Amino acid sequence: MRSFTAFVGFATASAKGSCEDYFGNVMEGFVTVVDPDVGLTDVSGAYCDNSNHSRPCTFIHYGGLNTTCVPPGPPDGCHRYIVTMYSEAKCGEKLQNLDLTGTIDVADRFTTTGKYVGVLKECVDAVLSQEIQCYGAPADEPVECLCKEPSHDGAILTGFLTGLLADTDDVTPCVHAGVDVGLSFLNPISDFADGHVMKGFDDLAKALRKVQPAGEKCAVVRDELKKLTTDLRHLSPAKIHANYKAHQTEIFVHLTAASEHKDAQEYQAMGLELGNAVRRILEGDAIVL
C-alpha cells in the first residue's frame, strides 16, 4: 500500500525546488534516490508509525523509471539523500518495472546499513556509483547540512538482543521504544567484543537494572530482560568461567564472525553474533532465556 498521502509533508514541502535542483538529472539515468533517516526523531517518526514500520524507516524519493522524482522536504535534523546509479544491463529492467516513488519502504527493498546503504537490494551487484547529499529543515525550503556518520547503535543492539533472547520473536520495537533500554547495553556489548568477559557481565547486570517500561511493544523483551536480571544474581564468577571454558570453541566462532561483520559494516549481524556468544556462556546453568 502506498504511503504517499501519509508522507505528504515530505513530498510536497519542497515546492520551491524540483528534484533536479537538489539531486541533479536523476531521471535521465538508471538511478534511485532514498532517505534512510526518517524517524530518527519523533517529528518524522510518525511517518514510520503510520506505515506500520519500525523506526527509522526509508522514504523513496525516486524508485521507478516511469515515476516522477519527489524533492526533499525534511521536517527535522539533517537527512541523507542517497543517489545510486546502476548498470542498465544488470538493473535496467528492474528499475523499469519499479513503482515505489513517494512511499515509505515498508517491504525493506532498500538496504539500510553497511556499505550498500541506500541500494535496491536486488541490484546490489549492479551499482556503478553513489552520491550522498544532505539537507535539513525547514521542510518548505530545505538547506544543505553537514552529513554525519550515522550511529549504528540501534542495529548492533537489535542484533545483540536477538542473539541473547533467542526465543523472543522481535526485539526491534524495544530497541526503538526506549533510550534507557538501548544505550545502556552498549558498554557490555563493547566489553564482550573486546573479550572482557567478567566486565561484560558486570556491565550487563547494570544495564539490565536500568530497564524501564517502554510501551506495550516492548513488553515481551522487557519481561525477558527482567527475568535475566534475577537469574544473573545467582551466577557466580566461577560458573561464568566454567561455562566460558566449556563453550570456548563456539564462543570463538561467534566472536570471529562478529569481527568479520564489523569489518563488512554489517552491524546488526555483528550484534547478533555477540549476543549468541554471551548466550553460549550462559548455557549449562539454570537460566532459561
C-alpha positions as CSV (number, residue, x, y, z in Angstrom):
1,M,0.0,0.0,0.0
2,R,1.3,3.4,-0.9
3,S,2.3,5.8,1.9
4,F,2.5,8.9,-0.1
5,T,-0.6,10.5,1.5
6,A,0.7,10.0,5.0
7,F,4.0,11.4,3.9
8,V,2.6,14.4,2.2
9,G,4.7,16.8,4.3
10,F,7.9,15.3,2.9
11,A,6.5,15.1,-0.6
12,T,5.1,18.5,-1.2
13,A,7.0,20.7,1.2
14,S,9.8,21.4,-1.3
15,A,7.6,23.3,-3.7
16,K,10.5,25.9,-4.2
17,G,12.6,23.4,-6.0
18,S,12.4,20.3,-8.1
19,C,14.4,17.1,-7.7
20,E,16.8,18.3,-10.3
21,D,17.6,21.3,-8.2
22,Y,18.7,19.1,-5.3
23,F,19.9,15.8,-6.9
24,G,20.7,16.6,-10.5
25,N,19.3,14.9,-13.6
26,V,18.5,11.7,-11.8
27,M,15.5,11.0,-14.1
28,E,17.8,10.7,-17.1
29,G,19.6,7.7,-15.8
30,F,19.2,4.3,-14.1
31,V,19.0,5.8,-10.6
32,T,17.3,5.6,-7.2
33,V,17.1,8.2,-4.5
34,V,16.2,7.4,-0.9
35,D,16.2,9.0,2.5
36,P,17.0,6.3,5.2
37,D,16.8,8.8,8.1
38,V,13.1,9.1,8.5
39,G,12.0,8.5,12.1
40,L,15.3,9.4,13.8
41,T,13.3,11.8,15.9
42,D,9.6,11.9,16.9
43,V,9.0,14.7,14.4
44,S,9.3,12.4,11.5
45,G,8.8,9.2,13.4
46,A,5.0,9.3,12.8
47,Y,5.6,8.6,9.1
48,C,7.1,5.3,10.0
49,D,4.4,4.5,12.6
50,N,1.6,5.3,10.1
51,S,3.2,2.9,7.6
52,N,3.4,0.2,10.3
53,H,7.2,0.2,10.0
54,S,9.7,0.4,12.9
55,R,11.8,3.5,13.3
56,P,13.9,4.6,11.5
57,C,12.4,3.9,8.0
58,T,13.3,4.9,4.5
59,F,11.4,7.2,2.2
60,I,11.8,6.6,-1.5
61,H,12.2,9.8,-3.5
62,Y,12.8,8.1,-6.8
63,G,12.2,4.4,-7.2
64,G,11.0,3.6,-10.7
65,L,11.9,4.9,-14.2
66,N,8.3,5.6,-15.1
67,T,7.7,7.7,-12.0
68,T,8.4,11.4,-11.1
69,C,11.1,12.1,-8.5
70,V,9.9,13.7,-5.3
71,P,12.1,16.5,-4.0
72,P,13.3,16.6,-0.3
73,G,11.3,18.1,2.5
74,P,12.9,17.1,5.8
75,P,10.9,18.3,8.9
76,D,13.8,17.5,11.3
77,G,17.5,17.1,11.6
78,C,19.9,16.5,8.8
79,H,18.8,13.8,6.4
80,R,21.0,11.8,4.0
81,Y,19.7,11.5,0.4
82,I,21.4,8.7,-1.3
83,V,21.6,8.8,-5.0
84,T,22.6,5.5,-6.6
85,M,23.4,4.8,-10.2
86,Y,23.1,1.3,-11.6
87,S,24.2,-0.6,-14.7
88,E,21.5,-0.7,-17.3
89,A,22.4,-4.2,-18.3
90,K,22.1,-5.6,-14.8
91,C,19.3,-3.5,-13.3
92,G,17.6,-1.6,-16.1
93,E,14.6,-3.9,-16.4
94,K,14.0,-4.0,-12.6
95,L,14.1,-0.2,-12.4
96,Q,11.7,0.0,-15.4
97,N,9.2,-2.2,-13.5
98,L,9.6,-0.5,-10.1
99,D,6.9,1.8,-8.8
100,L,7.9,2.9,-5.3
101,T,8.4,6.6,-5.7
102,G,6.7,8.7,-2.9
103,T,6.4,5.8,-0.5
104,I,7.8,4.5,2.8
105,D,9.9,1.4,2.1
106,V,7.5,-0.9,4.0
107,A,8.9,-4.0,2.4
108,D,12.5,-3.1,3.1
109,R,13.5,-3.3,-0.6
110,F,16.5,-0.9,0.1
111,T,19.5,-1.7,2.3
112,T,19.6,0.5,5.4
113,T,23.0,-0.4,6.9
114,G,26.5,-1.3,5.8
115,K,28.4,-0.4,2.7
116,Y,25.3,-0.8,0.5
117,V,23.1,1.5,2.4
118,G,20.5,3.1,0.1
119,V,20.9,0.5,-2.6
120,L,18.0,-1.5,-4.1
121,K,18.7,-5.0,-2.7
122,E,18.1,-6.8,-5.9
123,C,20.6,-4.6,-7.7
124,V,23.5,-4.7,-5.3
125,D,25.7,-6.2,-7.9
126,A,24.8,-3.5,-10.4
127,V,25.9,-0.4,-8.5
128,L,28.1,1.9,-10.6
129,S,28.3,4.9,-8.2
130,Q,26.8,6.5,-5.2
131,E,26.5,10.1,-4.0
132,I,25.2,11.3,-0.6
133,Q,23.7,14.7,-0.3
134,C,22.4,16.1,3.0
135,Y,19.5,18.5,3.6
136,G,17.8,19.7,6.7
137,A,14.7,21.7,7.8
138,P,12.8,23.8,7.1
139,A,10.7,21.4,5.0
140,D,9.4,24.1,2.7
141,E,12.9,25.3,1.8
142,P,15.5,22.6,2.6
143,V,19.0,23.7,3.3
144,E,22.3,21.9,2.8
145,C,23.7,20.5,6.0
146,L,26.8,18.6,7.1
147,C,26.5,14.9,6.6
148,K,27.4,13.0,9.7
149,E,28.4,9.3,10.1
150,P,25.2,7.6,11.2
151,S,25.1,5.8,14.6
152,H,25.0,2.1,14.3
153,D,24.0,1.6,18.0
154,G,20.4,0.6,17.2
155,A,21.5,-2.0,14.6
156,I,24.1,-3.5,17.0
157,L,21.7,-3.6,19.9
158,T,18.9,-5.2,17.8
159,G,21.3,-8.0,16.8
160,F,22.7,-8.4,20.3
161,L,19.3,-8.8,22.0
162,T,18.1,-11.1,19.2
163,G,21.1,-13.4,19.8
164,L,20.8,-13.1,23.6
165,L,17.0,-13.6,23.8
166,A,16.8,-16.3,21.1
167,D,13.2,-17.2,21.9
168,T,11.8,-13.7,21.5
169,D,10.3,-13.0,18.2
170,D,11.1,-9.4,17.6
171,V,13.2,-7.1,19.7
172,T,13.1,-4.1,17.3
173,P,10.2,-2.3,18.9
174,C,12.0,-2.4,22.3
175,V,15.3,-1.0,20.8
176,H,13.5,2.0,19.4
177,A,11.0,2.4,22.2
178,G,13.3,3.4,25.0
179,V,16.8,5.0,25.0
180,D,17.2,4.0,28.6
181,V,16.8,0.4,27.5
182,G,19.0,0.7,24.5
183,L,22.1,2.9,25.1
184,S,22.9,1.2,28.5
185,F,23.6,-2.1,26.7
186,L,26.4,-0.6,24.6
187,N,29.0,-0.9,27.3
188,P,28.6,-4.7,27.8
189,I,28.5,-5.2,24.0
190,S,31.8,-3.4,23.8
191,D,33.2,-5.5,26.7
192,F,32.3,-8.8,25.1
193,A,33.6,-7.7,21.7
194,D,37.0,-6.9,23.3
195,G,37.0,-10.3,25.2
196,H,36.5,-8.8,28.7
197,V,34.0,-11.4,29.8
198,M,33.7,-10.6,33.6
199,K,33.5,-6.9,32.9
200,G,30.9,-7.6,30.3
201,F,28.7,-9.5,32.7
202,D,29.1,-6.7,35.3
203,D,28.1,-4.1,32.8
204,L,25.3,-6.3,31.5
205,A,23.8,-6.6,35.0
206,K,24.0,-2.8,35.4
207,A,22.3,-2.3,32.1
208,L,19.5,-4.8,33.0
209,R,18.8,-2.9,36.2
210,K,18.1,0.2,34.2
211,V,15.4,-1.4,32.1
212,Q,12.2,0.6,32.5
213,P,8.7,0.1,30.9
214,A,8.8,1.4,27.4
215,G,5.4,0.7,26.0
216,E,3.3,-2.3,25.0
217,K,5.5,-3.2,22.0
218,C,8.5,-3.7,24.3
219,A,6.7,-5.8,26.9
220,V,8.0,-9.2,25.9
221,V,11.6,-8.1,25.7
222,R,11.3,-6.2,28.9
223,D,9.9,-9.2,30.8
224,E,12.7,-11.4,29.4
225,L,15.4,-9.0,30.4
226,K,13.9,-8.6,33.9
227,K,14.0,-12.4,34.3
228,L,17.6,-12.5,33.1
229,T,18.4,-9.8,35.7
230,T,17.2,-12.1,38.5
231,D,19.0,-15.1,37.1
232,L,22.3,-13.3,36.8
233,R,22.3,-12.6,40.5
234,H,22.8,-16.3,41.1
235,L,25.5,-16.7,38.5
236,S,29.0,-16.8,40.2
237,P,32.3,-15.8,38.5
238,A,33.4,-19.4,38.8
239,K,30.4,-20.6,36.9
240,I,30.8,-18.0,34.2
241,H,34.4,-19.1,33.7
242,A,33.4,-22.7,33.7
243,N,30.7,-22.1,31.1
244,Y,33.2,-20.0,29.0
245,K,35.7,-22.8,29.0
246,A,33.0,-25.4,28.2
247,H,31.8,-23.4,25.1
248,Q,35.1,-21.8,24.2
249,T,35.1,-23.1,20.6
250,E,31.6,-21.9,19.9
251,I,32.2,-18.6,21.5
252,F,35.4,-18.1,19.5
253,V,33.4,-18.8,16.3
254,H,30.8,-16.2,17.2
255,L,33.4,-13.5,18.1
256,T,35.3,-14.2,14.9
257,A,32.1,-13.8,12.9
258,A,31.3,-10.6,14.8
259,S,34.6,-9.1,13.9
260,E,34.1,-10.1,10.2
261,H,30.7,-8.5,10.2
262,K,32.1,-5.3,11.8
263,D,34.7,-5.1,9.0
264,A,31.9,-5.5,6.4
265,Q,29.9,-2.8,8.2
266,E,27.1,-5.4,8.8
267,Y,26.3,-4.1,12.3
268,Q,23.1,-5.9,13.1
269,A,24.8,-9.2,12.2
270,M,27.7,-8.2,14.3
271,G,25.4,-7.6,17.3
272,L,23.7,-11.0,16.7
273,E,27.0,-12.9,16.9
274,L,27.9,-11.1,20.1
275,G,24.5,-11.9,21.6
276,N,25.0,-15.5,20.6
277,A,28.4,-15.6,22.2
278,V,27.0,-14.3,25.5
279,R,24.2,-16.9,25.3
280,R,26.7,-19.7,25.0
281,I,28.4,-18.5,28.2
282,L,25.0,-18.7,30.0
283,E,24.2,-22.2,28.7
284,G,24.5,-25.0,31.2
285,D,23.1,-23.1,34.1
286,A,19.5,-23.0,35.3
287,I,18.9,-19.9,33.3
288,V,16.1,-20.2,30.7
289,L,16.2,-17.3,28.2
